[in-house]
């Protein structure tokens, strides 16, 4: 008959704790001040045989309550969606091998009616004479703050994503070296890009022609130093359509105020440039026509009450040309 196999909790803790340490952040090896709770689960009595003070604080219950918890009572503390998962988790430990570490995330009700998130890692501590699992040693980490941050971050990211997708501008996320990480859908349409994959990781300034590339590199340099840069330039689309862009490049700062990424917002001003060019050309033709036909013109600005005479008009009225 095999003897009951037992293991020292202290000898198993380094292996069981390694992952919770990473997830919990800073950790002191003094058990009672660690952000981690340690417990022993007894299969014979279907309850926790040992729990350090930290577990009680994490779960929000007294030592007497924790010691008296059986499986049915433990299930009542868990979120309804997590109860079947816990039962399956405990049952499957019957097949666990020595040294094998298993993990589970779950929610536990608090005295105030709220739900806290926890993460546990367990390992076989002892077996009976037949080799069946008798006790587990485990650690538990309170993930509530982490989960709340994740939820807030996901909501923030979704909000930002909606803003990006609703913008008519071409918005690009760059790393600190100025390489393309992403582009919003309207931007892909403006740049006539069917698939962003070939552009991922490409240096953004290299997308521009020579003169525009120099302006883009200078804008990136300023953004890397925490400044916001602005320029206008001509850059063809992926399919060769020439377009003029009004570009803003800004840093995205981390919690310490240092640039961690860059964002570029490019507005298509091609129509504006064409209208501007057409207006200049029209004014040039009108000026040539009036000079050639010896027509005298005057313009009256109704808002400023300013009267402007052409040189020919002044000559026709006998006025000095520079008055």
BELPEDA-V49539 format. One record per pair of residues at least 6 apart in sequence whose ideal C-beta (glycine too) atoms are under 6 Angstrom apart, sorted by the first residue. I is the first residue (numbers start at 0). J is the second residue. D is the distance in Angstrom with one decimal. If there is no record, write none. Layout:
i = (I & I)
j = (J & J)
d = (D & D)
This chain:
i = (0 & 1 & 3 & 3 & 4 & 5 & 6 & 8 & 11 & 11 & 15 & 15 & 15 & 15 & 16 & 18 & 19 & 19 & 19 & 19 & 20 & 22 & 23 & 23 & 23 & 26 & 27 & 30 & 31 & 35 & 35 & 36 & 36 & 36 & 36 & 37 & 37 & 38 & 38 & 38 & 38 & 39 & 39 & 39 & 39 & 40 & 40 & 41 & 41 & 42 & 42 & 45 & 45 & 46 & 46 & 47 & 50 & 55 & 55 & 57 & 58 & 59 & 59 & 74 & 76 & 76 & 77 & 77 & 78 & 78 & 81 & 81 & 88 & 92 & 93 & 95 & 97 & 100 & 100 & 101 & 102 & 103 & 104 & 105 & 106 & 106 & 107 & 107 & 109 & 115 & 116 & 116 & 116 & 117 & 118 & 118 & 119 & 119 & 120 & 121 & 121 & 122 & 123 & 124 & 124 & 124 & 125 & 125 & 126 & 126 & 127 & 163 & 163 & 164 & 164 & 167 & 168 & 168 & 169 & 169 & 169 & 170 & 170 & 170 & 171 & 171 & 172 & 172 & 172 & 173 & 173 & 174 & 177 & 177 & 177 & 178 & 178 & 179 & 179 & 179 & 182 & 189 & 190 & 190 & 191 & 191 & 191 & 192 & 204 & 204 & 204 & 207 & 207 & 211 & 211 & 214 & 214 & 218 & 218 & 218 & 221 & 222 & 222 & 222 & 222 & 225 & 225 & 227 & 228 & 229 & 230 & 231 & 233 & 234 & 235 & 242 & 242 & 243 & 243 & 243 & 244 & 245 & 245 & 246 & 247 & 248 & 249 & 250 & 250 & 251 & 251 & 251 & 253 & 289 & 293 & 295 & 295 & 295 & 296 & 296 & 297 & 297 & 298 & 299 & 310 & 313)
j = (128 & 128 & 127 & 128 & 126 & 125 & 124 & 136 & 122 & 136 & 100 & 120 & 122 & 138 & 138 & 120 & 35 & 120 & 138 & 140 & 26 & 140 & 34 & 35 & 140 & 33 & 33 & 51 & 52 & 138 & 140 & 53 & 54 & 57 & 139 & 51 & 138 & 47 & 50 & 54 & 137 & 48 & 49 & 134 & 136 & 47 & 135 & 48 & 134 & 132 & 133 & 69 & 70 & 68 & 69 & 65 & 65 & 62 & 65 & 141 & 107 & 109 & 110 & 82 & 107 & 108 & 85 & 105 & 106 & 114 & 105 & 106 & 103 & 132 & 132 & 123 & 123 & 120 & 122 & 121 & 120 & 119 & 118 & 117 & 114 & 116 & 115 & 117 & 115 & 143 & 142 & 143 & 146 & 139 & 140 & 142 & 137 & 139 & 138 & 135 & 137 & 136 & 132 & 134 & 135 & 136 & 133 & 134 & 132 & 133 & 133 & 170 & 183 & 183 & 184 & 185 & 264 & 266 & 186 & 189 & 265 & 183 & 186 & 264 & 182 & 263 & 180 & 181 & 262 & 203 & 261 & 180 & 202 & 203 & 219 & 200 & 202 & 198 & 201 & 203 & 195 & 267 & 236 & 237 & 236 & 237 & 238 & 237 & 212 & 215 & 216 & 215 & 234 & 232 & 234 & 230 & 232 & 228 & 230 & 248 & 228 & 228 & 248 & 250 & 261 & 250 & 258 & 249 & 248 & 247 & 246 & 245 & 243 & 244 & 241 & 267 & 269 & 268 & 269 & 272 & 265 & 266 & 268 & 265 & 264 & 263 & 262 & 258 & 261 & 259 & 260 & 262 & 259 & 296 & 311 & 311 & 312 & 315 & 309 & 312 & 308 & 312 & 307 & 306 & 320 & 320)
d = (5.4 & 5.1 & 5.7 & 5.7 & 4.4 & 4.1 & 5.5 & 4.9 & 5.4 & 5.3 & 5.8 & 5.2 & 4.9 & 5.5 & 5.3 & 5.9 & 5.4 & 5.9 & 5.2 & 4.6 & 5.0 & 5.9 & 4.6 & 5.9 & 4.8 & 5.4 & 5.5 & 5.3 & 5.5 & 5.1 & 5.6 & 4.2 & 3.3 & 4.9 & 4.5 & 5.0 & 5.4 & 5.2 & 4.3 & 5.2 & 5.6 & 4.7 & 4.0 & 5.6 & 5.5 & 6.0 & 4.1 & 4.0 & 5.5 & 5.9 & 5.5 & 5.1 & 5.0 & 5.7 & 5.3 & 5.9 & 5.3 & 5.7 & 5.7 & 4.9 & 5.9 & 4.7 & 5.5 & 4.9 & 5.3 & 5.4 & 5.9 & 5.9 & 3.8 & 5.9 & 4.1 & 5.6 & 5.0 & 5.5 & 6.0 & 5.4 & 5.8 & 5.6 & 5.0 & 5.6 & 4.7 & 5.2 & 5.1 & 5.8 & 4.4 & 5.7 & 5.6 & 5.9 & 5.7 & 4.4 & 4.2 & 4.9 & 4.4 & 5.4 & 4.7 & 5.0 & 5.4 & 4.7 & 5.5 & 4.6 & 3.8 & 5.8 & 5.4 & 4.2 & 5.7 & 4.1 & 4.7 & 4.5 & 5.9 & 5.5 & 4.9 & 5.3 & 4.3 & 5.8 & 5.6 & 5.7 & 5.2 & 5.0 & 3.3 & 4.7 & 4.3 & 4.6 & 5.6 & 5.3 & 5.0 & 4.6 & 4.5 & 4.5 & 5.9 & 5.7 & 4.1 & 5.9 & 5.8 & 5.2 & 4.1 & 5.4 & 5.6 & 5.3 & 5.3 & 5.4 & 5.8 & 5.4 & 5.0 & 5.7 & 4.0 & 5.0 & 4.3 & 4.7 & 4.8 & 3.9 & 4.6 & 5.0 & 4.9 & 3.7 & 5.2 & 4.3 & 5.2 & 3.6 & 5.8 & 4.1 & 4.1 & 5.8 & 4.7 & 4.8 & 4.8 & 5.4 & 5.8 & 4.6 & 4.6 & 5.4 & 5.5 & 5.3 & 5.5 & 5.8 & 5.1 & 5.7 & 4.7 & 5.0 & 4.8 & 4.4 & 4.5 & 4.5 & 4.9 & 4.8 & 4.7 & 4.8 & 5.5 & 3.7 & 5.9 & 5.9 & 4.3 & 5.8 & 4.4 & 5.8 & 5.9 & 4.6 & 3.2 & 4.3 & 4.7 & 5.6 & 4.8 & 5.2 & 4.5 & 5.3 & 5.5 & 5.6)
